[in-house]
Amino acid sequence: MAKILSFNVESDGPYGEVYAVGAVVLNEEGEEIDRFAGIAEKDQIENRRVRETVLPVLGELREYKTRREMRDDFWKFYMKHMKNSIHVVDKGIIDVERLFDQVIQDDPENRKQYKPHPISLNSVSVILRQNGIDPHINRIKYSGLNGLDQFNPADKALASAVAFFKAINPESKLKENELKEDKKMENVLEISKLADELGKKPIKRTLPNGKEVEQIVWTGEDLVKLSQIMHNKPVPEGMHIKINGAAPAWLVASITHELHPNSVSVNSPDGYVPIGMKKPSGMGGGENLKWTVLKNKDWHIVQVEQNDPSEPLNPKDLDNAFPPELPMGSKVILSGRMPNWLAASATMAYHGTTKAVALYQPGTGATVAMTHSQSVKLGEVIPEDIVKEAKPVGELEKELDNLEKIDVAEEKPRKGLKI
């Protein structure tokens, strides 16, 4: 078996630059033989959460004067071990890819050809699930190693590497009772209890079929209140959260984002489904899934449909599903009939690369479930017309091109379509 090279990083917020890097190498026996652990320019960190909650407990790392110096040393470490090794990443794969992008930009002429392809970055969660192990299992506990710092990126890289090693080496797996997640590190979040905290009561509603029911009616404004409640009651890191109860997809997606980076499962007729899918790529993919990208003004509308509506979606196929890739900083509306576990997974797949994600509900509009932009407010409802009047990106580009030709011919100011 080849060596294992595991990566972990800390960044200055969702779109921020990487300020701390950890990497660990295991030999063929699963023993640590080398590591890199660096941090740089702590005083330049802008994200308040990072400054107040992460830095004070980050652990001992080698301090560099500049992030460029740290990246240069990391590159030397990477080049030393890249050959004949399996590259492993865990949570934060987007941040790891961002690190390599920055390292390549520092010296593109000499480094570009050695950049790892995204496909070569093996996901620990996927490997665990494929080998019948709970993908949410606490990595440090599962590793069986004592004295690891849960905030140190190098220690986290080590725990991930050991988890990966045990998963692909059956003879080294822990006993069955040791594989089970500690029940104390698991918690069920009841939608009904959240409603109680907000003072919401069931109200009578008449369904399209004429039947009267009593149910909680959620609005976008509730997301702001829930965000405040959850920030005041932080969940311990490493605790797996199970969301239970009826709720609109945008509410479940928003709660999942609020709980990040903790892992989440959503209850469904198939039982609790772990949230997560592959990062956006190409035009999207997945078993029995069809993705379409439209655009209207500055919103990208990502529609998801079933290739065969008669065949129910299988949550076990989430590991191989991925939404379409969009330009960095896009504003996204997810549209289409889909189970909450798919909606939440697609939302989180765009985490770290988009300004905001809203989920469309016919008759209401698209409710913003996740935002990292001051221009888009959490809970804001995007009008239905944005979705209904959206057109394929290719058609919009063609119309714009035609409009420009007409304007030139008539020598008149261009009017009409805007993107």
C-alpha angles and dihedrals in degrees: 000000000000126000119272119235111193127190134200131167143182119219136194096254129310095310097024132118120266109260101172130038133191128184131168134189123210123195125225090279093055094254123138111249103166142006143186121209120170142155131186141187097004090170090061096060110122104183109098095209090054093048095047105035109021108036096053091058102030096113132224116325133161108266120225125195092228136019089234090061090049092050092048091053091046090053091054089051091048094049090049093057107022096097119082093004135116111235113224132190131173129183112352099042090153091057091050090052089048089053091054090047090055093046091051092048089055090065111001096167094061102028110037095086092055098051111124114246113240089240089060091059104094117212114227092206092054093048092049092050093047089054095050096257123130104261089210095057113133104263096208093049092045092050090063090217119137126222099025117153111229091210099044108099092212092052090047090050089051093050090049092048092051091047089052092047093051092047094055094040107061093186090062098049119121120252116280094257090052092054093061114099115250104259089218087064092056129077137179117224109204116208089210091058091052088053090052091052089055092046093243118158130195113263130197116261133177114228122217088259090059096253117137118224138171115231144146112267112212125200134191090254088065090066092066091051092047090049090055092048093049093047089053091050104042118194116236112257112260095026113131112223125209116202113210130182143050114299140143115270093247091057093051091046092050093049090049090054092048089054093051129156088030115088118251138200125194123213117240141153085278092055125253110344119203110235117235144086138180120293119270114282137168113323094333130260147198142133110304092351129125119189125197127184120212131169138210121174106318097337126097111210113208111196121196124196137166116254086213111026090188090064113074117231113256116220089210087071092063091093090068099037123102135170125232119284115249134188114281111269096023123155109231137201116193112210135180142068107292139142117265092250090059094044092051092045093051090047093053091045087067093048112123096017104061135059094223143349124210128183121221123230117182112243093020110051131233116318117209106238099170130025137169095173131089089215093063119056125213109254093017112147115226111213118258091239090070088064099034095050096042119122134199111278091241092055092050092052090049092051091049091050091051092048091052091051091051092048092052092048094048095034090225130134111270115254134179131034121055130181 
